[in-house]
Amino acid sequence: AGAGHRYGSEASIPIERQAAAAKAVHVAPALSTPADRADPPPTPSPAVGCTFESRTPIQTVMPSHRQENVPIMRAALLVLTAATVPAVLTAQAPAASARAVASITPADVAQRVGIIAHDSMGGRNTPSPGLEKTAQYIAAEFQRFGLVPGGDDGTFIQHYRLANTRLNVARSGVAPAAGMSWPVGRDAVASAGATGPGGVSGPAVVIAGVPAVGDELDSAAVEGAVVFWIEPQRAVGEAARRVFALRRRLWETGAAAVVQVSLMSDDQWQLRVDRPVRTRLSKPWLEESRAPWVQVRDETAAAALAAHGFDIARARAGEADRMVVTSLADLRPTVTLVQEVTDEFFAPNTVGILEGSDPVLKNEYLVFSAHMDHVGTSADGSCRPKNGDDICNGADDDASGTVAVVELAEAFALLTLRPKRSIIFLTVSGEEKGLWGSEYFTLHPPVPMERMVANFNADMVGRNWKDTIVVIGREHSDLGATLARVVAAHPELHMSAIEDLWPEQDFYGRSDHFNFAKRGVPILFFFNGTHEDYHSATDNPDKIDAEKESRIAQLMFYLGLDVANAANRPKWNPQSYERIVSGG
């Protein structure tokens, strides 16, 4: 639950809405651990035998893998009628599915949450030694399950680079034409990105107006260009959403640079210019692939553009009509943003892959994801200390989701006959900073993104309702119908999967699944809402409802089994695809 994408206390679950929201009919008791299945032995704290060394695997004592035979669960729990689940389990013998799902136990959930959310992990800030130890622990589990590494250089860990940078104001600015200069700190403000000392240049393109419904930005028109974007002033509602989508497209579409031209008063501009330049933790891998972005005022840009036939005032007068793209090929500006690196770090994702059994469908992938990072300690800025404890262990946020992914990896690896499609098990970092790890993963995936058929993301699944989980995103694809069918087929799980209770807060865009969705992968987001311990030192393992979480993970297992074996990949709702993926 990202700090930059904060779930406020208003997202906690009001009691009066629980009864109205719960919709599934429960007809059987909750699943319990088989009586003759011994609990796993206790595991030493992650600090035992662990030393932190960036990019170097650490030796951690892990619980031994259970090899004992697991009794087959009651036949009634596994008999699915053809009308309810169309032949999805024909690829798996019922006994194998029963053994796999029985490996997801409250004892395992509690043990693993206790490891990941232990004080020795130091709150798992991004980056930190505790986060690296967490990644190494998960990687060791993935290896023990027999998964295929999906990280760097044949390992289970994918590292991404972070850097502390500081803008060199004296060397940064815009040269719109020969003999003209707009220095940063006076005439221009640096918004994002970096260039080399010589800056970037290109032919000028001016974009003005509010995009109409269906307006598409032609990437060829801005490729390699310095884009002057006349920021609309009067867009509201759906028009404002289209403007936001255009802003995102401009940043990502291959422009050499973007100069945002804004209508601002002298006082407003002075406040922007006077903001102190601070050292910031940046993502060089992202900034290298995005256009550097600066902001100027209408008054600054007007003369340079007018000299080449473009009238800003006239463009603003007609901005509500449509988006207009104008090429000024004889104007060739240069934008320079010199960011000086003071420190460099690396943060981890963990990636394990279970190869599918079908010779064709194994080239398609289902992704289970969760974020393994949290907010560190009170010294890191976002952690609320309580009663002298300044470590935010993040048991629910999101050790709970991380453990669900590990439990699912173990369960799927136990299947005698693997699912037809391959499955990626992913735990990311940097979610609390702004979805960093999932963004890096989706920009640098181990397999092409177009081969990923669905993403099931778990973020905070260990608290609140006993028998209910909110699943966000179901209306955007036929995964919603698949989920409803799987829930109905498994009343023994005693788990209601309900719709988003807080649509006005846009949780769809506030956890790692969103980086998959905006790149065309249908998603479902499993989320139990927040609570009084959110981002606090009191979000501890003893407050996790491990029994409830084990049933959520079992539901995700059956859902994943359905999707991994289905004849056809999930399909987007066309309107949702247009809005979320195409940005229309």
Backbone torsions as a table, in degrees:
resi	resn	phi	psi	omega
1	ALA	NA	99.0	-164.7
2	GLY	-68.8	141.4	175.9
3	ALA	-66.1	-39.6	176.8
4	GLY	-74.4	-8.5	179.2
5	HIS	-131.4	58.2	-160.5
6	ARG	-68.4	134.4	168.7
7	TYR	-90.2	104.8	-178.6
8	GLY	-76.7	175.1	-179.2
9	SER	-61.8	-20.6	179.5
10	GLU	-67.1	-12.2	178.8
11	ALA	-88.2	-3.1	176.5
12	SER	-67.0	165.2	-167.3
13	ILE	-96.3	112.2	177.6
14	PRO	-70.6	137.1	-175.9
15	ILE	-59.1	-40.4	-175.0
16	GLU	-66.2	-17.4	-179.1
17	ARG	-93.0	-9.9	-176.1
18	GLN	-66.9	-48.9	-175.8
19	ALA	-64.4	-39.1	-179.5
20	ALA	-69.4	-30.4	-174.8
21	ALA	-81.5	-34.4	-175.9
22	ALA	-68.1	127.7	-172.8
23	LYS	-124.3	-21.6	-175.0
24	ALA	-77.0	152.7	177.8
25	VAL	-98.1	127.1	-178.4
26	HIS	-101.9	124.4	-175.9
27	VAL	-123.7	1.5	-178.0
28	ALA	-142.5	156.1	178.5
29	PRO	-67.4	158.5	179.7
30	ALA	-62.9	150.7	-179.8
31	LEU	-64.2	136.7	176.0
32	SER	-122.7	161.8	179.9
33	THR	-67.3	135.0	177.6
34	PRO	-52.5	141.2	-171.8
35	ALA	-63.2	-32.6	-176.6
36	ASP	-94.7	13.8	178.8
37	ARG	-100.1	110.9	-176.9
38	ALA	-70.5	144.5	174.1
39	ASP	-62.7	149.0	178.6
40	PRO	-66.2	152.5	179.7
41	PRO	-65.6	151.7	178.5
42	PRO	-62.2	148.5	-179.9
43	THR	-109.0	137.5	176.2
44	PRO	-59.0	159.5	177.4
45	SER	-60.2	153.3	-177.7
46	PRO	-59.4	-18.7	-179.4
47	ALA	-73.2	-21.3	-176.1
48	VAL	-70.4	120.5	178.1
49	GLY	74.5	9.9	-175.6
50	CYS	-107.8	132.5	167.1
51	THR	-126.7	142.1	-178.5
52	PHE	-88.8	129.8	175.6
53	GLU	-151.4	114.2	-173.1
54	SER	-54.5	131.7	177.4
55	ARG	67.7	6.4	-179.6
56	THR	-113.5	123.0	-179.5
57	PRO	-57.4	144.3	177.9
58	ILE	-109.3	154.7	179.4
59	GLN	-94.0	118.3	-178.9
60	THR	-126.9	137.3	177.0
61	VAL	-71.6	122.7	-177.6
62	MET	-112.0	153.1	175.7
63	PRO	-65.3	140.2	-179.8
64	SER	-66.7	145.3	-179.0
65	HIS	-71.7	135.0	-179.7
66	ARG	-74.7	122.7	-179.2
67	GLN	-110.1	-2.3	-175.7
68	GLU	-68.6	155.1	176.1
69	ASN	-69.4	137.0	179.1
70	VAL	-104.1	126.0	179.1
71	PRO	-59.1	146.5	177.6
72	ILE	-70.9	132.4	179.4
73	MET	-67.9	166.9	-179.2
74	ARG	-51.8	137.1	-177.7
75	ALA	-58.4	-31.0	-177.9
76	ALA	-62.5	-27.2	-178.6
77	LEU	-74.3	-17.6	-171.3
78	LEU	-118.5	-2.6	-180.0
79	VAL	-83.0	111.1	-179.8
80	LEU	-113.5	127.4	-178.8
81	THR	-73.2	154.2	-179.2
82	ALA	-61.6	-29.8	179.8
83	ALA	-72.5	-25.2	-176.2
84	THR	-88.1	-49.4	179.5
85	VAL	-128.1	104.5	-171.4
86	PRO	-71.0	89.0	170.7
87	ALA	61.9	18.8	-176.0
88	VAL	-67.9	-28.4	-176.8
89	LEU	-92.6	7.1	179.3
90	THR	-66.0	-22.1	178.4
91	ALA	-80.5	-13.8	179.0
92	GLN	-125.6	134.1	172.5
93	ALA	-67.0	141.1	179.6
94	PRO	-54.8	-37.9	-179.5
95	ALA	-63.4	-38.8	179.5
96	ALA	-67.4	-40.6	177.2
97	SER	-64.4	-39.4	179.0
98	ALA	-63.2	-43.8	179.7
99	ARG	-64.4	-39.4	-179.0
100	ALA	-66.3	-49.4	-176.8
101	VAL	-68.9	-28.5	178.2
102	ALA	-69.4	-14.6	177.6
103	SER	-74.7	-14.8	178.7
104	ILE	-89.4	98.7	-173.1
105	THR	-121.0	155.0	174.1
106	PRO	-57.1	-35.9	-179.7
107	ALA	-64.0	-43.6	178.6
108	ASP	-64.6	-43.5	-179.9
109	VAL	-59.4	-49.0	-178.4
110	ALA	-61.9	-42.2	-179.0
111	GLN	-63.2	-45.4	-175.8
112	ARG	-72.2	-37.2	174.3
113	VAL	-60.9	-40.0	178.5
114	GLY	-62.1	-31.1	177.5
115	ILE	-73.9	-52.0	-173.2
116	ILE	-70.7	-35.0	-178.5
117	ALA	-99.3	27.2	178.2
118	HIS	-78.4	150.5	178.2
119	ASP	-54.3	-31.8	-176.6
120	SER	-65.8	-16.4	176.5
121	MET	-83.9	-7.4	171.5
122	GLY	64.3	22.8	178.6
123	GLY	85.9	-1.9	170.2
124	ARG	54.8	42.8	176.1
125	ASN	-65.8	156.1	176.5
126	THR	-104.0	118.6	-9.4
127	PRO	-89.6	160.5	176.6
128	SER	-168.4	157.9	175.6
129	PRO	-59.2	-37.4	180.0
130	GLY	-64.9	-37.0	176.5
131	LEU	-65.4	-41.3	178.6
132	GLU	-63.8	-40.4	177.4
133	LYS	-64.1	-38.6	177.5
134	THR	-61.1	-45.6	179.2
135	ALA	-61.5	-40.3	-179.8
136	GLN	-67.2	-37.7	176.6
137	TYR	-61.4	-47.5	-179.5
138	ILE	-65.2	-40.9	178.2
139	ALA	-59.7	-40.6	178.5
140	ALA	-64.7	-37.5	176.2
141	GLU	-65.5	-44.7	178.8
142	PHE	-59.3	-40.2	178.2
143	GLN	-65.3	-40.6	-179.8
144	ARG	-64.0	-32.2	179.2
145	PHE	-76.6	-12.1	-179.3
146	GLY	88.3	18.8	177.7
147	LEU	-72.6	162.8	176.8
148	VAL	-91.6	132.4	179.1
149	PRO	-62.9	139.7	177.9
150	GLY	-122.7	14.7	-178.0
151	GLY	-99.5	-150.8	-176.0
152	ASP	-77.3	137.5	168.2
153	ASP	51.7	43.0	176.6
154	GLY	75.8	18.3	177.6
155	THR	-108.9	176.6	177.2
156	PHE	-88.6	-4.3	-174.0
157	ILE	-111.6	130.3	175.1
158	GLN	-109.1	114.4	179.3
159	HIS	-96.1	145.2	171.7
160	TYR	-125.7	149.0	-171.8
161	ARG	-86.5	139.5	171.7
162	LEU	-127.1	152.9	-179.6
163	ALA	-146.6	140.6	167.6
164	ASN	-81.8	120.5	-178.0
165	THR	-128.1	157.8	178.1
166	ARG	-140.1	130.5	-178.7
167	LEU	-69.3	129.1	171.6
168	ASN	-85.7	95.8	-173.7
169	VAL	-61.9	-40.2	-175.1
170	ALA	-63.8	-24.9	-177.5
171	ARG	-103.9	10.5	-174.2
172	SER	-119.3	143.8	178.0
173	GLY	167.2	-170.8	179.8
174	VAL	-123.3	131.9	171.9
175	ALA	-111.5	93.7	-173.5
176	PRO	-70.4	-27.5	-179.6
177	ALA	-161.0	170.3	179.4
178	ALA	-57.8	129.7	177.5
179	GLY	82.6	1.0	179.2
180	MET	-116.7	144.6	180.0
181	SER	-147.6	134.8	174.9
182	TRP	-119.3	91.0	-176.9
183	PRO	-67.0	142.4	169.3
184	VAL	-66.1	136.8	-177.0
185	GLY	98.7	-8.1	174.6
186	ARG	-134.9	-64.8	-177.2
187	ASP	-99.1	-14.5	-177.3
188	ALA	-139.0	154.4	175.7
189	VAL	-125.8	131.9	177.4
190	ALA	-78.6	124.4	-179.5
191	SER	-100.2	-42.5	-176.7
192	ALA	-164.5	156.9	170.5
193	GLY	89.6	-179.1	-177.3
194	ALA	-154.0	156.6	174.2
195	THR	-132.4	173.6	169.4
196	GLY	-74.0	174.4	-178.2
197	PRO	-58.5	-28.6	-179.4
198	GLY	-86.1	-3.7	179.3
199	GLY	74.0	-173.9	177.3
200	VAL	-125.4	143.2	-178.3
201	SER	-129.1	161.2	176.3
202	GLY	-179.7	165.8	176.0
203	PRO	-63.4	145.9	-176.9
204	ALA	-81.4	138.0	171.7
205	VAL	-129.3	132.9	178.6
206	VAL	-109.1	129.9	176.1
207	ILE	-117.3	124.4	-178.8
208	ALA	-134.8	159.3	176.5
209	GLY	92.7	165.3	177.9
210	VAL	-92.1	125.6	179.8
211	PRO	-59.0	132.9	173.7
212	ALA	-78.3	165.6	176.3
213	VAL	-58.2	126.6	179.8
214	GLY	91.5	-9.1	176.6
215	ASP	-63.4	128.7	178.3
216	GLU	-116.5	135.1	174.2
217	LEU	-81.2	117.8	179.0
218	ASP	-74.4	112.5	-177.1
219	SER	-61.2	-31.1	179.5
220	ALA	-63.9	-28.2	-177.7
221	ALA	-72.4	-23.7	-177.1
222	VAL	-114.2	-6.2	-178.7
223	GLU	-58.0	121.2	178.3
224	GLY	75.1	4.6	-177.2
225	ALA	-95.7	156.9	166.0
226	VAL	-91.7	111.9	-173.0
227	VAL	-93.8	122.8	169.0
228	PHE	-92.5	109.7	-178.8
229	TRP	-100.9	111.6	177.8
230	ILE	-78.4	98.7	-173.2
231	GLU	-62.6	121.6	179.2
232	PRO	-63.7	147.6	-177.4
233	GLN	-107.2	-19.7	-169.4
234	ARG	-116.8	17.6	-178.7
235	ALA	-80.8	129.7	177.0
236	VAL	-135.7	161.9	175.9
237	GLY	59.0	-130.4	-178.0
238	GLU	-63.5	-33.4	177.8
239	ALA	-63.2	-39.9	178.1
240	ALA	-64.0	-37.1	177.9
241	ARG	-65.2	-38.4	178.5
242	ARG	-68.0	-34.9	176.1
243	VAL	-65.0	-42.5	178.5
244	PHE	-61.7	-41.7	178.6
245	ALA	-63.7	-37.4	177.0
246	LEU	-64.1	-42.5	177.7
247	ARG	-56.4	-45.1	179.6
248	ARG	-63.1	-42.5	-179.9
249	ARG	-63.4	-40.5	179.8
250	LEU	-60.8	-38.4	-178.0
251	TRP	-69.5	-30.0	-169.9
252	GLU	-105.7	-5.7	-164.8
253	THR	-93.9	3.2	174.7
254	GLY	102.1	12.9	173.8
255	ALA	-65.8	149.4	176.5
256	ALA	-67.5	-38.0	178.3
257	ALA	-164.4	161.3	176.4
258	VAL	-124.2	128.8	173.2
259	VAL	-110.3	107.1	179.8
260	GLN	-82.4	120.5	-178.0
261	VAL	-103.0	115.2	-172.0
262	SER	-118.5	145.4	176.2
263	LEU	-90.0	105.6	-175.1
264	MET	-136.7	146.9	175.4
265	SER	-73.8	167.2	177.4
266	ASP	-58.6	-43.1	-178.8
267	ASP	-65.6	-43.3	178.6
268	GLN	-61.4	-42.7	-178.7
269	TRP	-67.0	-39.6	-179.2
270	GLN	-63.0	-37.2	176.4
271	LEU	-61.5	-39.1	178.5
272	ARG	-66.2	-46.3	-176.2
273	VAL	-66.4	-34.5	-174.5
274	ASP	-80.3	-5.1	178.0
275	ARG	-61.2	130.6	-177.5
276	PRO	-67.2	147.0	176.1
277	VAL	-82.7	122.4	-176.7
278	ARG	-119.8	156.2	170.0
279	THR	-67.7	135.7	-178.1
280	ARG	-132.2	150.7	175.0
281	LEU	-85.1	114.5	-173.3
282	SER	-114.7	168.4	179.2
283	LYS	-114.8	88.1	-176.2
284	PRO	-56.7	-36.0	-178.9
285	TRP	-64.0	-28.3	177.5
286	LEU	-84.1	-44.0	-177.9
287	GLU	-65.3	-29.4	177.5
288	GLU	-67.0	-24.1	-176.9
289	SER	-102.3	1.1	-177.6
290	ARG	-120.9	156.8	-179.0
291	ALA	-71.3	131.8	170.3
292	PRO	-61.1	146.0	-168.5
293	TRP	-131.9	127.0	175.4
294	VAL	-128.1	160.4	-179.8
295	GLN	-122.9	136.5	174.0
296	VAL	-133.6	172.3	177.7
297	ARG	-96.7	162.3	174.9
298	ASP	-53.9	-44.5	-176.7
299	GLU	-60.5	-33.7	-179.4
300	THR	-73.2	-43.7	-173.5
301	ALA	-84.4	-19.2	-169.1
302	ALA	-57.6	-47.4	-174.6
303	ALA	-65.8	-44.0	-178.4
304	ALA	-63.6	-40.8	-179.8
305	LEU	-74.2	-37.7	179.7
306	ALA	-63.1	-34.5	179.0
307	ALA	-62.9	-16.3	179.6
308	HIS	-117.1	20.5	169.3
309	GLY	91.2	11.1	-179.4
310	PHE	-112.4	125.9	-177.7
311	ASP	-105.1	108.6	-177.9
312	ILE	-61.9	-44.0	-177.9
313	ALA	-60.5	-42.2	178.8
314	ARG	-65.4	-38.9	178.8
315	ALA	-63.7	-39.4	179.7
316	ARG	-68.0	-34.1	-180.0
317	ALA	-63.1	-28.6	-179.5
318	GLY	-110.8	19.3	-170.8
319	GLU	-67.2	-21.9	-176.8
320	ALA	-77.5	-12.8	-172.5
321	ASP	-75.9	-53.5	-175.5
322	ARG	-170.7	170.3	175.2
323	MET	-84.9	132.4	-180.0
324	VAL	-122.8	128.6	178.7
325	VAL	-109.8	122.2	-176.7
326	THR	-122.7	127.3	177.6
327	SER	-91.0	130.2	173.9
328	LEU	-118.3	70.2	-168.9
329	ALA	-63.1	-24.5	-178.8
330	ASP	-84.1	-2.1	174.4
331	LEU	-105.1	125.4	-175.2
332	ARG	-131.1	85.0	-178.2
333	PRO	-75.8	164.2	173.8
334	THR	-126.3	131.9	177.2
335	VAL	-115.2	130.6	-178.9
336	THR	-128.4	121.9	173.5
337	LEU	-130.4	104.1	-177.4
338	VAL	-95.1	109.7	177.5
339	GLN	-102.8	121.5	-178.7
340	GLU	-97.2	127.2	-177.6
341	VAL	-83.4	125.9	177.1
342	THR	-103.0	-31.4	177.8
343	ASP	-147.1	157.9	178.8
344	GLU	-133.4	140.4	-178.4
345	PHE	-137.4	168.5	172.5
346	PHE	-133.0	140.9	178.1
347	ALA	-122.4	150.9	-172.0
348	PRO	-105.2	146.5	155.7
349	ASN	-112.0	155.0	171.5
350	THR	-117.0	136.5	-173.0
351	VAL	-136.3	118.2	174.1
352	GLY	-124.9	142.9	-175.0
353	ILE	-125.4	131.7	172.1
354	LEU	-104.4	115.2	-177.1
355	GLU	-72.3	137.1	179.3
356	GLY	-73.2	169.7	-174.6
357	SER	-99.0	-17.3	-177.9
358	ASP	-85.2	132.3	-175.8
359	PRO	-61.8	-24.5	179.2
360	VAL	-100.8	-52.5	-174.5
361	LEU	-69.2	-16.7	177.9
362	LYS	-65.4	-13.5	176.4
363	ASN	-84.9	2.2	171.2
364	GLU	-109.8	153.5	-168.8
365	TYR	-134.9	133.9	166.2
366	LEU	-96.1	139.8	-178.4
367	VAL	-119.1	123.7	167.7
368	PHE	-99.7	132.2	-176.9
369	SER	-138.8	158.1	172.6
370	ALA	-162.6	160.0	177.0
371	HIS	-101.9	130.3	-176.9
372	MET	-94.0	-6.7	179.2
373	ASP	-83.9	165.0	170.0
374	HIS	-143.1	-153.9	-169.2
375	VAL	-105.7	9.3	173.8
376	GLY	75.6	-132.2	-178.0
377	THR	-116.4	175.6	-180.0
378	SER	-59.7	-27.0	178.5
379	ALA	-67.9	-19.2	-178.7
380	ASP	-86.0	-8.0	168.7
381	GLY	108.0	-30.9	-175.2
382	SER	-109.3	-7.0	-177.4
383	CYS	-88.7	130.1	178.2
384	ARG	-93.8	110.6	179.6
385	PRO	-69.4	152.7	178.1
386	LYS	-142.5	130.5	173.2
387	ASN	52.1	42.4	177.6
388	GLY	82.6	-4.7	178.5
389	ASP	-95.1	120.8	-177.5
390	ASP	-112.8	14.5	176.4
391	ILE	-103.6	121.3	175.1
392	CYS	-92.5	104.3	-172.9
393	ASN	-79.4	-18.1	175.4
394	GLY	57.0	49.7	-179.4
395	ALA	-64.4	-46.4	176.9
396	ASP	-82.4	-37.7	-175.5
397	ASP	-111.5	89.7	-1.9
398	ASP	-135.2	43.8	170.9
399	ALA	-58.5	-32.7	-178.6
400	SER	-62.4	-48.6	178.6
401	GLY	-66.5	-38.1	178.6
402	THR	-60.8	-44.7	178.9
403	VAL	-64.6	-37.1	177.0
404	ALA	-58.4	-42.4	178.9
405	VAL	-64.6	-41.8	178.9
406	VAL	-64.5	-43.6	178.0
407	GLU	-61.3	-40.8	178.7
408	LEU	-65.8	-38.8	178.1
409	ALA	-61.1	-43.5	179.1
410	GLU	-65.0	-42.5	-177.4
411	ALA	-64.3	-47.6	-179.7
412	PHE	-65.5	-34.1	178.9
413	ALA	-67.4	-22.4	-179.8
414	LEU	-80.2	-13.3	-178.9
415	LEU	-62.5	132.8	178.5
416	THR	-64.0	-45.3	175.2
417	LEU	-112.0	119.3	-175.1
418	ARG	-69.4	157.7	175.2
419	PRO	-59.8	161.6	-177.8
420	LYS	-66.4	-44.8	177.9
421	ARG	-86.7	156.9	174.9
422	SER	-78.5	159.2	-178.4
423	ILE	-130.4	132.2	174.8
424	ILE	-103.7	128.5	175.3
425	PHE	-107.7	118.6	-168.4
426	LEU	-129.5	127.1	167.9
427	THR	-120.2	128.4	-172.6
428	VAL	-113.9	166.0	174.2
429	SER	-119.1	177.7	176.1
430	GLY	72.3	7.2	178.7
431	GLU	-62.2	-41.1	-178.3
432	GLU	-67.3	-18.6	179.0
433	LYS	-89.4	-14.0	-176.8
434	GLY	133.4	38.5	175.0
435	LEU	64.4	37.3	-174.2
436	TRP	-65.0	-52.2	-173.2
437	GLY	-63.6	-41.7	179.3
438	SER	-69.7	-32.1	176.3
439	GLU	-64.8	-44.7	178.3
440	TYR	-62.3	-43.8	-178.5
441	PHE	-60.7	-43.5	-177.3
442	THR	-73.9	-19.2	173.4
443	LEU	-88.3	-21.8	-179.3
444	HIS	-133.3	60.0	-175.2
445	PRO	-77.3	155.3	177.3
446	PRO	-73.1	-18.9	175.9
447	VAL	-135.1	157.4	-179.3
448	PRO	-58.6	139.9	-178.2
449	MET	-58.4	-34.3	-178.0
450	GLU	-66.5	-12.5	176.4
451	ARG	-90.1	-5.6	178.6
452	MET	-86.6	119.1	-172.1
453	VAL	-91.3	-23.4	-178.7
454	ALA	-165.7	154.0	172.7
455	ASN	-127.8	127.0	173.8
456	PHE	-111.8	113.1	-173.9
457	ASN	-109.4	134.2	-179.8
458	ALA	-117.7	116.4	-179.8
459	ASP	-137.6	108.5	-177.8
460	MET	68.3	82.9	-177.4
461	VAL	-128.4	23.5	-174.8
462	GLY	-121.4	12.0	-175.4
463	ARG	-138.0	-173.9	173.5
464	ASN	62.8	-135.4	-173.5
465	TRP	-45.7	138.4	178.8
466	LYS	-72.6	-41.2	-171.6
467	ASP	-125.6	28.1	-175.8
468	THR	-141.2	141.6	174.0
469	ILE	-136.5	132.8	174.5
470	VAL	-78.2	132.3	176.6
471	VAL	-122.2	111.1	-174.2
472	ILE	-94.9	142.3	176.4
473	GLY	100.3	1.7	-173.3
474	ARG	-67.4	-25.8	-177.6
475	GLU	-78.6	-9.9	-173.8
476	HIS	-90.8	-8.3	179.7
477	SER	-155.7	175.8	177.5
478	ASP	-76.4	2.7	171.9
479	LEU	-62.4	-27.1	176.8
480	GLY	-61.8	-42.9	178.0
481	ALA	-67.8	-38.1	177.9
482	THR	-62.7	-44.9	178.2
483	LEU	-59.2	-46.6	-179.5
484	ALA	-59.8	-40.2	179.9
485	ARG	-66.4	-41.9	-179.1
486	VAL	-68.4	-40.6	177.2
487	VAL	-60.0	-44.9	-179.8
488	ALA	-64.0	-31.4	-178.6
489	ALA	-76.7	-12.4	-175.5
490	HIS	-130.4	63.5	177.4
491	PRO	-65.0	-21.0	-179.9
492	GLU	-63.7	-18.5	-179.9
493	LEU	-79.6	-13.1	178.5
494	HIS	52.3	45.4	-175.8
495	MET	-131.5	116.8	173.6
496	SER	-87.5	134.2	175.0
497	ALA	-111.1	107.8	-172.0
498	ILE	-108.2	166.9	-176.6
499	GLU	-78.4	169.6	179.8
500	ASP	-57.3	120.3	178.3
501	LEU	-86.1	-10.6	-173.0
502	TRP	-131.7	53.9	-176.1
503	PRO	-59.3	-29.0	-178.7
504	GLU	-67.6	-16.5	-179.6
505	GLN	-95.1	-1.4	173.9
506	ASP	52.6	50.2	175.1
507	PHE	-64.9	-18.6	177.2
508	TYR	-57.1	-31.5	-178.2
509	GLY	-100.3	15.8	-168.2
510	ARG	-124.4	18.2	169.2
511	SER	-145.6	-178.5	-165.7
512	ASP	-64.4	-22.8	178.4
513	HIS	-58.6	-27.3	-174.6
514	PHE	-64.2	-32.9	177.3
515	ASN	-66.7	-26.7	173.1
516	PHE	-76.3	-45.6	-175.9
517	ALA	-60.0	-45.9	-175.3
518	LYS	-71.5	-10.3	174.4
519	ARG	-105.7	17.0	168.5
520	GLY	96.8	8.9	-179.0
521	VAL	-99.8	120.6	176.5
522	PRO	-61.1	143.8	-174.9
523	ILE	-133.0	159.3	161.9
524	LEU	-132.1	137.0	-175.6
525	PHE	-117.2	114.0	-179.5
526	PHE	-92.0	121.1	-168.5
527	PHE	-154.0	126.9	-178.1
528	ASN	-100.4	15.6	-179.4
529	GLY	81.2	171.4	-178.1
530	THR	-95.8	-172.7	-176.3
531	HIS	-162.2	179.9	-175.0
532	GLU	-66.3	-15.0	-178.8
533	ASP	-96.3	7.7	-178.2
534	TYR	-59.7	126.2	-179.7
535	HIS	53.5	35.1	-179.5
536	SER	-123.0	157.9	177.2
537	ALA	-67.3	-4.2	179.4
538	THR	-97.3	3.2	174.6
539	ASP	-81.7	79.2	-170.7
540	ASN	-111.9	161.9	-176.9
541	PRO	-58.9	-29.8	-176.7
542	ASP	-69.7	-9.4	179.0
543	LYS	-98.4	-1.0	179.9
544	ILE	-79.1	133.2	173.0
545	ASP	-88.6	87.3	-174.3
546	ALA	-66.2	-31.1	179.0
547	GLU	-65.8	-45.3	177.0
548	LYS	-61.5	-48.4	-177.5
549	GLU	-60.6	-35.9	179.7
550	SER	-62.5	-35.5	179.2
551	ARG	-73.6	-33.9	174.2
552	ILE	-63.4	-44.1	178.8
553	ALA	-63.6	-37.6	177.1
554	GLN	-64.9	-39.3	175.4
555	LEU	-62.0	-43.0	178.1
556	MET	-63.9	-33.5	176.6
557	PHE	-62.0	-51.4	-178.6
558	TYR	-64.1	-36.9	176.5
559	LEU	-63.9	-45.1	178.2
560	GLY	-63.2	-38.4	178.6
561	LEU	-62.4	-41.3	178.8
562	ASP	-61.1	-51.1	-177.0
563	VAL	-67.2	-39.3	-177.8
564	ALA	-68.1	-23.1	-178.6
565	ASN	-106.0	-5.4	-175.9
566	ALA	-65.7	149.4	179.8
567	ALA	-65.8	-36.5	-176.8
568	ASN	-117.8	147.6	177.5
569	ARG	-73.7	156.9	178.7
570	PRO	-58.8	151.1	-177.2
571	LYS	-119.1	137.8	175.8
572	TRP	-70.9	148.4	160.5
573	ASN	-68.3	125.3	-174.2
574	PRO	-56.0	-39.3	179.6
575	GLN	-66.3	-39.0	177.9
576	SER	-66.4	-40.4	178.8
577	TYR	-61.1	-44.2	-179.8
578	GLU	-60.1	-40.5	-176.6
579	ARG	-79.1	-42.9	-171.4
580	ILE	-87.6	-41.6	-174.4
581	VAL	-93.3	-48.9	-177.3
582	SER	-80.5	-18.7	179.6
583	GLY	75.5	23.3	-177.7
584	GLY	-88.3	NA	NA
